[in-house]
Amino acid sequence: MPKRLKTQKRGKGTPLYLAGKNGAAVSKYIDNGESQKAKISGEVVELINDPARTAVLAKIRFENKEEEHVIAAEGMFVGQRIEYGKEAALEVGNVKPLIELVEGCPVFNIEKSPGDGGSLVRTSGGYALIITKDRKAVYVKMPSGKTMQLNPNNRATIGIAGAGGRKEKPFVKAGAKWIAMRRKHKKYPTVRGIAMNALNHPFGGANHHPGKSKSTSRHAAPGRKVGDIASKRTGRVKKN
């Protein structure tokens, strides 16, 4: 009898694929009456290495004694003064609504909807660019190259997410890679489907090629749903 595919095993939800709960803190912008003011100030009191994420966290203490944890910007340091609000200065680490930022400004930790605390571009070294603005929307170029239309009142942090050089250090040995992947509850090492036998994977057998189209129906059975799921197009994109 064929074995269950990796995607089927993941769907079962065993402890191996369970999300970790060892994060240092919840990373969100404050969302109370203070955040609606023209400008509030705070100070970076600590930089934290969070094992649950790739970026570094910054602990900020505001003038009203409230504290929050947010994704730290590249170049942020302990003791730095941080400003939130429409009238905040256009400096690295400050948080402003998208409508108040200039075109071409790099931003990260962007809110997808006003008040959600930040949910876009949060990985280390990530940043998006303000392309253009109008009264109803701000157009932002994401790290993927896609341009998103966002609410002008969404907040974002100016600059680039910290720890951008994380990928420059090699793992050197497979054991280090295995430990890093285990922390993220990811299976490592993994075997390619085309390298398997025919009974273990739909791409198995046939000497290292799928043997049939990789495009698969959105409604395919779990044992068949591999490859390009409901693909509109495949292959290279021709440049004009």
KEVONU-244981 format. One record per residue: residue number from 1; x negated, y, z negated of N, C-alpha, C in turn; chain; residue in three letters. Coordinates in nm, 2 decimals. Last residue first. Layout:
! residues N
   num   n.east   n.north     n.up   ca.east   ca.north    ca.up   c.east   c.north     c.up   chaine   residu
   NUM        X         Y        Z         X          Y        Z        X         Y        Z        A      ALA
...
! end
This chain:
! residues 240
   num   n.east   n.north     n.up   ca.east   ca.north    ca.up   c.east   c.north     c.up   chaine   residu
   240    -0.95      4.13     2.30     -0.92       4.21     2.42    -1.04      4.29     2.46        A      ASN
   239    -1.02      3.81     2.19     -1.04       3.95     2.17    -1.02      4.02     2.30        A      LYS
   238    -0.82      3.54     2.10     -0.90       3.60     2.20    -0.90      3.75     2.18        A      LYS
   237    -0.85      3.33     1.82     -0.78       3.45     1.87    -0.87      3.52     1.98        A      VAL
   236    -0.86      2.98     1.84     -0.93       3.10     1.82    -0.84      3.22     1.88        A      ARG
   235    -0.59      2.77     1.70     -0.70       2.80     1.78    -0.76      2.94     1.76        A      GLY
   234    -0.23      2.82     1.68     -0.36       2.76     1.64    -0.47      2.80     1.73        A      THR
   233     0.08      2.95     1.56     -0.02       2.94     1.66    -0.14      2.88     1.60        A      ARG
   232     0.25      2.90     1.35      0.30       2.97     1.47     0.21      2.96     1.59        A      LYS
   231     0.28      2.60     1.16      0.19       2.70     1.22     0.26      2.77     1.34        A      SER
   230     0.37      2.44     0.95      0.46       2.53     1.02     0.38      2.64     1.09        A      ALA
   229     0.06      2.38     0.83      0.20       2.37     0.79     0.28      2.48     0.87        A      ILE
   228    -0.20      2.21     0.94     -0.14       2.34     0.96     0.01      2.33     0.94        A      ASP
   227    -0.25      1.95     0.70     -0.30       2.02     0.82    -0.24      2.16     0.83        A      GLY
   226     0.03      1.77     0.58     -0.11       1.81     0.57    -0.14      1.88     0.70        A      VAL
   225     0.27      1.59     0.51      0.26       1.73     0.51     0.12      1.78     0.48        A      LYS
   224     0.31      1.32     0.49      0.28       1.37     0.62     0.24      1.52     0.62        A      ARG
   223     0.40      1.28     0.23      0.29       1.20     0.28     0.24      1.24     0.42        A      GLY
   222     0.63      1.44     0.21      0.50       1.47     0.13     0.38      1.40     0.18        A      PRO
   221     0.77      1.50     0.54      0.77       1.43     0.41     0.63      1.46     0.34        A      ALA
   220     0.84      1.83     0.67      0.78       1.70     0.67     0.78      1.63     0.54        A      ALA
   219     0.94      2.09     0.71      1.03       1.99     0.64     0.97      1.85     0.64        A      HIS
   218     0.76      2.22     0.86      0.78       2.27     0.72     0.86      2.17     0.64        A      ARG
   217     0.56      2.00     1.05      0.68       2.06     1.03     0.69      2.11     0.88        A      SER
   216     0.22      2.07     1.15      0.32       1.98     1.08     0.45      2.06     1.05        A      THR
   215    -0.06      2.05     1.35      0.06       2.13     1.32     0.17      2.03     1.26        A      SER
   214    -0.26      1.89     1.44     -0.26       1.92     1.30    -0.14      2.00     1.26        A      LYS
   213    -0.20      1.63     1.68     -0.19       1.77     1.64    -0.19      1.79     1.49        A      SER
   212    -0.42      1.35     1.64     -0.30       1.41     1.68    -0.30      1.55     1.64        A      LYS
   211    -0.68      1.29     1.56     -0.61       1.19     1.65    -0.48      1.24     1.70        A      GLY
   210    -0.86      1.43     1.39     -0.72       1.40     1.35    -0.65      1.29     1.43        A      PRO
   209    -1.18      1.27     1.39     -1.09       1.37     1.45    -0.95      1.33     1.41        A      HIS
   208    -1.35      1.05     1.31     -1.38       1.19     1.28    -1.30      1.29     1.37        A      HIS
   207    -1.24      0.79     1.42     -1.38       0.84     1.43    -1.38      0.99     1.43        A      ASN
   206    -0.99      0.68     1.35     -1.01       0.75     1.48    -1.14      0.82     1.49        A      ALA
   205    -0.92      0.75     1.00     -0.95       0.66     1.12    -0.99      0.74     1.24        A      GLY
   204    -0.69      1.00     0.88     -0.79       0.90     0.87    -0.81      0.81     0.99        A      GLY
   203    -0.49      1.19     0.87     -0.60       1.22     0.96    -0.71      1.11     0.96        A      PHE
   202    -0.32      1.09     0.67     -0.27       1.09     0.81    -0.38      1.12     0.91        A      PRO
   201    -0.49      0.86     0.45     -0.46       1.00     0.49    -0.41      1.00     0.64        A      HIS
   200    -0.53      0.59     0.40     -0.54       0.69     0.29    -0.50      0.83     0.33        A      ASN
   199    -0.52      0.43     0.62     -0.42       0.41     0.52    -0.42      0.51     0.41        A      LEU
   198    -0.74      0.51     0.77     -0.61       0.54     0.82    -0.50      0.52     0.71        A      ALA
   197    -1.00      0.64     0.55     -0.94       0.54     0.63    -0.80      0.57     0.67        A      ASN
   196    -1.16      0.97     0.58     -1.09       0.86     0.51    -1.05      0.75     0.61        A      MET
   195    -1.25      1.18     0.72     -1.35       1.09     0.68    -1.29      0.97     0.61        A      ALA
   194    -1.04      1.35     0.75     -1.08       1.28     0.87    -1.19      1.18     0.84        A      ILE
   193    -1.02      1.46     0.49     -0.92       1.37     0.53    -0.96      1.29     0.65        A      GLY
   192    -1.31      1.48     0.29     -1.23       1.52     0.40    -1.13      1.42     0.45        A      ARG
   191    -1.31      1.47    -0.07     -1.34       1.40     0.06    -1.25      1.45     0.17        A      VAL
   190    -1.46      1.67    -0.32     -1.34       1.62    -0.24    -1.39      1.56    -0.11        A      THR
   189    -1.62      1.65    -0.65     -1.61       1.68    -0.50    -1.49      1.62    -0.44        A      PRO
   188    -1.33      1.82    -0.77     -1.46       1.83    -0.70    -1.54      1.71    -0.74        A      TYR
   187    -1.03      1.98    -0.82     -1.09       1.85    -0.80    -1.22      1.87    -0.72        A      LYS
   186    -0.99      2.23    -1.07     -0.99       2.19    -0.93    -1.07      2.06    -0.91        A      LYS
   185    -0.99      2.38    -1.31     -0.90       2.26    -1.29    -0.88      2.23    -1.14        A      HIS
   184    -1.18      2.56    -1.36     -1.07       2.61    -1.29    -0.96      2.50    -1.26        A      LYS
   183    -1.36      2.40    -1.48     -1.31       2.51    -1.56    -1.18      2.56    -1.49        A      ARG
   182    -1.44      2.24    -1.26     -1.36       2.18    -1.37    -1.29      2.29    -1.46        A      ARG
   181    -1.60      2.41    -1.12     -1.47       2.37    -1.06    -1.38      2.31    -1.17        A      MET
   180    -1.82      2.42    -1.29     -1.75       2.54    -1.25    -1.61      2.51    -1.20        A      ALA
   179    -1.90      2.15    -1.29     -1.86       2.22    -1.42    -1.78      2.34    -1.39        A      ILE
   178    -1.98      2.12    -1.03     -1.87       2.04    -1.08    -1.82      2.10    -1.21        A      TRP
   177    -2.19      2.30    -1.00     -2.07       2.32    -0.92    -1.95      2.24    -0.98        A      LYS
   176    -2.37      2.17    -1.16     -2.33       2.30    -1.20    -2.20      2.34    -1.12        A      ALA
   175    -2.41      1.93    -1.02     -2.35       1.93    -1.16    -2.30      2.06    -1.20        A      GLY
   174    -2.53      1.99    -0.78     -2.39       1.96    -0.78    -2.33      1.96    -0.92        A      ALA
   173    -2.75      2.29    -0.80     -2.72       2.14    -0.81    -2.57      2.12    -0.82        A      LYS
   172    -2.73      2.56    -0.71     -2.86       2.48    -0.71    -2.83      2.33    -0.71        A      VAL
   171    -2.55      2.77    -0.68     -2.53       2.67    -0.78    -2.65      2.58    -0.81        A      PHE
   170    -2.69      3.10    -0.63     -2.66       2.97    -0.59    -2.63      2.87    -0.70        A      PRO
   169    -2.56      3.42    -0.65     -2.64       3.32    -0.72    -2.60      3.18    -0.68        A      LYS
   168    -2.37      3.56    -0.51     -2.51       3.56    -0.46    -2.60      3.46    -0.53        A      GLU
   167    -2.13      3.57    -0.63     -2.15       3.46    -0.53    -2.29      3.46    -0.48        A      LYS
   166    -2.14      3.80    -0.79     -2.13       3.66    -0.85    -2.16      3.55    -0.75        A      ARG
   165    -2.16      4.07    -0.74     -2.27       3.98    -0.70    -2.26      3.84    -0.75        A      GLY
   164    -1.94      4.19    -0.86     -1.94       4.16    -0.71    -2.05      4.08    -0.67        A      GLY
   163    -1.86      4.26    -1.11     -1.92       4.13    -1.09    -1.92      4.09    -0.94        A      ALA
   162    -1.55      4.47    -1.07     -1.69       4.43    -1.12    -1.73      4.29    -1.09        A      GLY
   161    -1.39      4.61    -0.79     -1.38       4.52    -0.91    -1.52      4.47    -0.94        A      ALA
   160    -1.45      4.95    -0.71     -1.46       4.81    -0.67    -1.46      4.72    -0.80        A      ILE
   159    -1.23      5.24    -0.72     -1.36       5.17    -0.72    -1.35      5.03    -0.67        A      GLY
   158    -0.95      5.31    -0.93     -1.04       5.36    -0.83    -1.17      5.28    -0.84        A      ILE
   157    -0.66      5.11    -0.97     -0.79       5.16    -1.02    -0.88      5.20    -0.91        A      THR
   156    -0.32      5.20    -0.92     -0.44       5.13    -0.88    -0.56      5.19    -0.95        A      ALA
   155     0.04      5.20    -0.92     -0.09       5.24    -0.97    -0.20      5.15    -0.93        A      ARG
   154     0.31      5.30    -0.71      0.22       5.19    -0.76     0.09      5.24    -0.80        A      ASN
   153     0.44      5.50    -0.58      0.42       5.52    -0.73     0.34      5.40    -0.79        A      ASN
   152     0.47      5.43    -0.31      0.37       5.54    -0.35     0.35      5.55    -0.50        A      PRO
   151     0.47      5.09    -0.24      0.54       5.20    -0.30     0.44      5.31    -0.34        A      ASN
   150     0.31      4.98     0.06      0.34       4.97    -0.08     0.41      5.10    -0.13        A      LEU
   149     0.23      4.77     0.32      0.31       4.89     0.29     0.36      4.88     0.15        A      GLN
   148    -0.09      4.64     0.41      0.04       4.63     0.33     0.10      4.77     0.32        A      MET
   147    -0.27      4.48     0.65     -0.23       4.61     0.60    -0.09      4.60     0.54        A      THR
   146    -0.54      4.24     0.63     -0.39       4.27     0.65    -0.36      4.41     0.59        A      LYS
   145    -0.79      4.19     0.55     -0.77       4.26     0.68    -0.63      4.30     0.70        A      GLY
   144    -0.83      4.09     0.30     -0.80       3.99     0.41    -0.80      4.05     0.55        A      SER
   143    -0.83      4.31     0.14     -0.96       4.24     0.17    -0.94      4.14     0.28        A      PRO
   142    -0.59      4.54     0.29     -0.63       4.45     0.19    -0.77      4.38     0.23        A      MET
   141    -0.52      4.87     0.34     -0.58       4.76     0.40    -0.64      4.67     0.30        A      LYS
   140    -0.21      5.03     0.28     -0.33       4.98     0.22    -0.39      4.86     0.30        A      VAL
   139     0.00      5.30     0.30     -0.05       5.18     0.38    -0.19      5.15     0.33        A      TYR
   138     0.28      5.40     0.12      0.13       5.41     0.13     0.08      5.28     0.20        A      VAL
   137     0.59      5.57     0.17      0.51       5.45     0.16     0.36      5.49     0.17        A      ALA
   136     0.73      5.80     0.19      0.80       5.68     0.14     0.71      5.56     0.12        A      LYS
   135     0.57      6.01     0.27      0.65       6.03     0.15     0.71      5.90     0.10        A      ARG
   134     0.26      5.85     0.36      0.37       5.94     0.39     0.46      5.95     0.26        A      ASP
   133    -0.08      5.77     0.44      0.02       5.79     0.34     0.14      5.87     0.41        A      LYS
   132    -0.34      5.52     0.52     -0.26       5.65     0.55    -0.15      5.65     0.45        A      THR
   131    -0.53      5.35     0.38     -0.54       5.38     0.52    -0.47      5.52     0.56        A      ILE
   130    -0.73      5.28     0.12     -0.61       5.36     0.15    -0.62      5.40     0.30        A      ILE
   129    -0.85      4.95     0.08     -0.87       5.08     0.13    -0.74      5.15     0.16        A      LEU
   128    -0.96      4.73    -0.19     -0.87       4.76    -0.07    -0.90      4.91    -0.04        A      ALA
   127    -1.19      4.48    -0.32     -1.13       4.62    -0.31    -1.05      4.63    -0.18        A      TYR
   126    -1.38      4.26    -0.52     -1.27       4.29    -0.43    -1.23      4.44    -0.43        A      GLY
   125    -1.56      4.18    -0.71     -1.61       4.24    -0.59    -1.51      4.28    -0.49        A      GLY
   124    -1.34      3.94    -0.84     -1.47       4.01    -0.86    -1.52      4.06    -0.72        A      SER
   123    -0.99      4.00    -0.78     -1.11       3.91    -0.79    -1.23      3.99    -0.80        A      THR
   122    -0.77      4.15    -0.75     -0.82       4.14    -0.88    -0.94      4.05    -0.90        A      ARG
   121    -0.55      4.23    -0.55     -0.70       4.26    -0.54    -0.76      4.27    -0.68        A      VAL
   120    -0.25      4.28    -0.74     -0.32       4.27    -0.61    -0.46      4.31    -0.62        A      LEU
   119    -0.13      4.35    -0.98     -0.13       4.21    -0.94    -0.20      4.18    -0.81        A      SER
   118    -0.03      4.56    -1.24     -0.14       4.52    -1.15    -0.14      4.38    -1.11        A      GLY
   117     0.20      4.62    -1.38      0.07       4.61    -1.46    -0.05      4.57    -1.37        A      GLY
   116     0.45      4.68    -1.28      0.42       4.54    -1.31     0.28      4.52    -1.37        A      ASP
   115     0.51      4.95    -1.23      0.52       4.90    -1.36     0.49      4.76    -1.39        A      GLY
   114     0.62      4.92    -0.89      0.58       5.01    -1.00     0.61      4.95    -1.14        A      PRO
   113     0.47      4.63    -0.74      0.59       4.72    -0.76     0.56      4.80    -0.89        A      SER
   112     0.21      4.57    -0.73      0.29       4.53    -0.62     0.42      4.60    -0.62        A      LYS
   111    -0.08      4.76    -0.82      0.06       4.71    -0.86     0.13      4.68    -0.73        A      GLU
   110    -0.41      4.66    -0.78     -0.30       4.74    -0.74    -0.17      4.67    -0.78        A      ILE
   109    -0.70      4.61    -0.83     -0.59       4.59    -0.93    -0.47      4.68    -0.90        A      ASN
   108    -0.86      4.88    -0.64     -0.84       4.74    -0.68    -0.73      4.73    -0.79        A      PHE
   107    -0.98      5.09    -0.38     -0.91       5.07    -0.50    -0.89      4.92    -0.52        A      VAL
   106    -1.15      5.35    -0.20     -1.15       5.21    -0.24    -1.07      5.19    -0.37        A      PRO
   105    -1.01      5.59     0.02     -1.05       5.56    -0.12    -1.04      5.41    -0.14        A      CYS
   104    -0.90      5.65     0.26     -1.03       5.60     0.26    -1.08      5.56     0.13        A      GLY
   103    -0.72      5.93     0.14     -0.73       5.83     0.25    -0.88      5.78     0.25        A      GLU
   102    -0.68      5.98    -0.21     -0.72       6.03    -0.08    -0.73      5.91     0.02        A      VAL
   101    -0.40      5.94    -0.43     -0.53       5.90    -0.39    -0.56      5.95    -0.24        A      LEU
   100    -0.14      5.97    -0.50     -0.23       6.08    -0.54    -0.37      6.05    -0.50        A      GLU
    99    -0.01      5.74    -0.42      0.02       5.87    -0.35    -0.07      5.98    -0.38        A      ILE
    98    -0.08      5.55    -0.61     -0.14       5.55    -0.47    -0.12      5.68    -0.40        A      LEU
    97    -0.16      5.68    -0.93     -0.06       5.63    -0.84    -0.13      5.64    -0.70        A      PRO
    96    -0.47      5.59    -1.10     -0.38       5.69    -1.05    -0.28      5.62    -0.96        A      LYS
    95    -0.73      5.54    -1.32     -0.61       5.48    -1.27    -0.51      5.59    -1.23        A      VAL
    94    -1.09      5.53    -1.31     -0.97       5.59    -1.34    -0.85      5.53    -1.27        A      ASN
    93    -1.31      5.39    -1.20     -1.25       5.34    -1.32    -1.12      5.41    -1.36        A      GLY
    92    -1.46      5.67    -1.05     -1.45       5.53    -1.06    -1.40      5.49    -1.20        A      VAL
    91    -1.23      5.96    -1.00     -1.36       5.90    -1.04    -1.35      5.75    -1.06        A      GLU
    90    -1.06      6.20    -0.97     -1.09       6.10    -0.87    -1.22      6.04    -0.90        A      LEU
    89    -0.88      6.25    -1.29     -0.99       6.28    -1.19    -1.01      6.17    -1.09        A      ALA
    88    -0.53      6.26    -1.32     -0.66       6.20    -1.35    -0.76      6.23    -1.25        A      ALA
    87    -0.27      6.34    -1.27     -0.37       6.44    -1.28    -0.51      6.39    -1.32        A      GLU
    86    -0.12      6.10    -1.29     -0.12       6.17    -1.17    -0.24      6.27    -1.16        A      LYS
    85    -0.31      5.85    -1.49     -0.20       5.95    -1.46    -0.22      6.02    -1.33        A      GLY
    84    -0.58      5.81    -1.71     -0.47       5.75    -1.64    -0.37      5.86    -1.61        A      TYR
    83    -0.94      5.79    -1.75     -0.81       5.87    -1.74    -0.71      5.80    -1.66        A      GLU
    82    -1.21      5.72    -1.97     -1.12       5.67    -1.86    -0.99      5.76    -1.87        A      ILE
    81    -1.54      5.74    -2.05     -1.41       5.80    -2.06    -1.33      5.77    -1.94        A      ARG
    80    -1.76      5.49    -2.17     -1.71       5.57    -2.06    -1.57      5.62    -2.09        A      GLN
    79    -1.83      5.31    -2.36     -1.84       5.45    -2.40    -1.79      5.54    -2.29        A      GLY
    78    -1.98      5.08    -2.15     -1.92       5.10    -2.28    -1.94      5.25    -2.32        A      VAL
    77    -1.91      5.12    -1.80     -2.00       5.10    -1.91    -1.93      5.13    -2.04        A      PHE
    76    -1.88      5.04    -1.45     -1.82       5.08    -1.57    -1.91      5.04    -1.69        A      MET
    75    -1.99      4.93    -1.22     -2.05       5.05    -1.27    -1.99      5.10    -1.40        A      GLY
    74    -1.68      4.82    -1.09     -1.83       4.81    -1.08    -1.89      4.94    -1.12        A      GLU
    73    -1.42      4.81    -1.34     -1.48       4.85    -1.21    -1.63      4.83    -1.21        A      ALA
    72    -1.25      4.54    -1.50     -1.35       4.65    -1.51    -1.40      4.68    -1.36        A      ALA
    71    -0.91      4.49    -1.55     -1.02       4.45    -1.47    -1.12      4.57    -1.47        A      ILE
    70    -0.81      4.56    -1.90     -0.79       4.57    -1.75    -0.92      4.52    -1.68        A      VAL
    69    -0.64      4.57    -2.20     -0.74       4.50    -2.12    -0.71      4.51    -1.97        A      HIS
    68    -0.57      4.83    -2.44     -0.53       4.74    -2.33    -0.66      4.68    -2.27        A      GLU
    67    -0.44      5.00    -2.73     -0.54       4.93    -2.66    -0.49      4.84    -2.54        A      GLU
    66    -0.36      5.31    -2.89     -0.32       5.18    -2.82    -0.44      5.13    -2.75        A      GLU
    65    -0.43      5.55    -3.00     -0.48       5.43    -3.07    -0.43      5.30    -3.01        A      LYS
    64    -0.39      5.76    -2.84     -0.28       5.73    -2.93    -0.31      5.60    -3.01        A      ASN
    63    -0.61      5.76    -2.67     -0.61       5.86    -2.78    -0.50      5.83    -2.88        A      GLU
    62    -0.70      5.41    -2.62     -0.65       5.54    -2.58    -0.64      5.63    -2.70        A      PHE
    61    -0.95      5.18    -2.53     -0.87       5.24    -2.65    -0.83      5.38    -2.61        A      ARG
    60    -1.00      4.90    -2.34     -0.98       5.04    -2.34    -0.90      5.08    -2.46        A      ILE
    59    -1.21      4.65    -2.23     -1.11       4.69    -2.34    -1.11      4.84    -2.35        A      LYS
    58    -1.24      4.50    -1.92     -1.27       4.61    -2.00    -1.17      4.64    -2.10        A      ALA
    57    -1.35      4.19    -1.78     -1.25       4.27    -1.84    -1.31      4.38    -1.92        A      LEU
    56    -1.48      4.08    -1.46     -1.50       4.12    -1.60    -1.39      4.21    -1.65        A      VAL
    55    -1.36      3.82    -1.25     -1.40       3.95    -1.28    -1.42      3.97    -1.43        A      ALA
    54    -1.27      3.55    -1.25     -1.40       3.58    -1.19    -1.45      3.72    -1.23        A      THR
    53    -1.12      3.40    -1.54     -1.11       3.48    -1.42    -1.25      3.51    -1.37        A      ARG
    52    -1.15      3.27    -1.78     -1.03       3.23    -1.69    -1.02      3.31    -1.56        A      ALA
    51    -1.36      3.37    -1.93     -1.38       3.24    -1.86    -1.26      3.20    -1.76        A      PRO
    50    -1.45      3.70    -1.92     -1.33       3.62    -1.93    -1.35      3.49    -1.86        A      ASP
    49    -1.65      3.90    -2.09     -1.66       3.80    -1.99    -1.55      3.70    -2.01        A      ASN
    48    -1.58      4.24    -2.15     -1.56       4.10    -2.19    -1.58      4.01    -2.07        A      ILE
    47    -1.69      4.54    -2.30     -1.68       4.47    -2.17    -1.68      4.32    -2.20        A      LEU
    46    -1.54      4.80    -2.50     -1.60       4.67    -2.49    -1.58      4.61    -2.35        A      GLU
    45    -1.44      5.05    -2.49     -1.50       5.01    -2.61    -1.57      4.88    -2.60        A      VAL
    44    -1.38      5.32    -2.29     -1.42       5.18    -2.28    -1.49      5.14    -2.41        A      VAL
    43    -1.12      5.54    -2.39     -1.26       5.51    -2.39    -1.28      5.36    -2.38        A      GLU
    42    -0.87      5.77    -2.24     -0.92       5.66    -2.33    -1.07      5.64    -2.31        A      GLY
    41    -0.60      5.99    -2.17     -0.74       5.96    -2.17    -0.77      5.84    -2.27        A      SER
    40    -0.35      6.07    -1.94     -0.39       6.03    -2.08    -0.53      5.98    -2.07        A      ILE
    39    -0.14      6.29    -1.76     -0.27       6.24    -1.78    -0.29      6.19    -1.92        A      LYS
    38     0.13      6.32    -1.73      0.05       6.36    -1.62    -0.09      6.30    -1.63        A      ALA
    37     0.30      6.02    -1.85      0.25       6.15    -1.86     0.16      6.19    -1.75        A      LYS
    36     0.37      5.75    -1.85      0.44       5.84    -1.76     0.39      5.99    -1.76        A      GLN
    35     0.23      5.62    -2.04      0.18       5.60    -1.91     0.26      5.69    -1.81        A      SER
    34     0.38      5.68    -2.27      0.25       5.75    -2.25     0.20      5.74    -2.11        A      GLU
    33     0.60      5.51    -2.27      0.62       5.65    -2.24     0.49      5.73    -2.21        A      GLY
    32     0.44      5.22    -2.10      0.53       5.28    -2.20     0.54      5.43    -2.17        A      ASN
    31     0.25      5.01    -2.01      0.37       5.06    -1.94     0.47      5.10    -2.05        A      ASP
    30    -0.09      4.96    -1.93      0.01       4.99    -2.03     0.13      5.05    -1.95        A      ILE
    29    -0.19      4.70    -1.70     -0.18       4.84    -1.73    -0.07      4.86    -1.84        A      TYR
    28    -0.33      4.39    -1.80     -0.22       4.47    -1.75    -0.24      4.62    -1.78        A      LYS
    27    -0.45      4.09    -1.88     -0.49       4.21    -1.81    -0.38      4.28    -1.74        A      SER
    26    -0.48      3.92    -2.18     -0.39       3.95    -2.07    -0.43      4.08    -2.01        A      VAL
    25    -0.79      3.76    -2.25     -0.68       3.85    -2.28    -0.60      3.86    -2.16        A      ALA
    24    -0.95      3.53    -2.21     -0.99       3.62    -2.31    -0.87      3.71    -2.35        A      ALA
    23    -0.80      3.20    -2.15     -0.84       3.34    -2.11    -0.87      3.43    -2.23        A      GLY
    22    -0.74      2.93    -2.16     -0.86       2.98    -2.24    -0.90      3.12    -2.20        A      ASN
    21    -0.57      2.77    -2.04     -0.51       2.87    -2.13    -0.62      2.93    -2.21        A      LYS
    20    -0.55      2.65    -1.70     -0.61       2.66    -1.83    -0.55      2.78    -1.91        A      GLY
    19    -0.31      2.45    -1.53     -0.38       2.57    -1.55    -0.43      2.59    -1.69        A      ALA
    18    -0.36      2.11    -1.45     -0.29       2.20    -1.53    -0.37      2.33    -1.55        A      LEU
    17    -0.47      1.89    -1.32     -0.44       2.01    -1.24    -0.36      2.12    -1.32        A      TYR
    16    -0.50      1.71    -1.52     -0.62       1.74    -1.44    -0.59      1.87    -1.36        A      LEU
    15    -0.25      1.66    -1.63     -0.34       1.75    -1.70    -0.46      1.79    -1.62        A      PRO
    14    -0.03      1.66    -1.34     -0.11       1.59    -1.44    -0.20      1.69    -1.51        A      THR
    13     0.16      1.72    -1.13      0.14       1.81    -1.24     0.07      1.74    -1.36        A      GLY
    12     0.24      1.63    -0.88      0.29       1.56    -1.00     0.27      1.64    -1.13        A      LYS
    11     0.10      1.78    -0.70      0.24       1.81    -0.72     0.30      1.74    -0.84        A      GLY
    10    -0.14      1.65    -0.69     -0.13       1.78    -0.75     0.01      1.82    -0.78        A      ARG
     9    -0.07      1.42    -0.55     -0.12       1.41    -0.69    -0.11      1.54    -0.76        A      LYS
     8     0.00      1.52    -0.30      0.10       1.46    -0.38     0.06      1.45    -0.53        A      GLN
     7    -0.25      1.62    -0.22     -0.14       1.71    -0.24    -0.03      1.65    -0.32        A      THR
     6    -0.39      1.38    -0.20     -0.43       1.48    -0.30    -0.32      1.58    -0.33        A      LYS
     5    -0.17      1.10    -0.15     -0.26       1.20    -0.11    -0.29      1.30    -0.22        A      LEU
     4    -0.17      0.77    -0.28     -0.10       0.90    -0.28    -0.21      1.00    -0.23        A      ARG
     3    -0.26      0.49    -0.07     -0.27       0.57    -0.19    -0.20      0.71    -0.17        A      LYS
     2    -0.06      0.22     0.08     -0.14       0.35     0.09    -0.15      0.42    -0.04        A      PRO
     1    -0.08     -0.12     0.00      0.00       0.00     0.00    -0.09      0.12     0.00        A      MET
! end
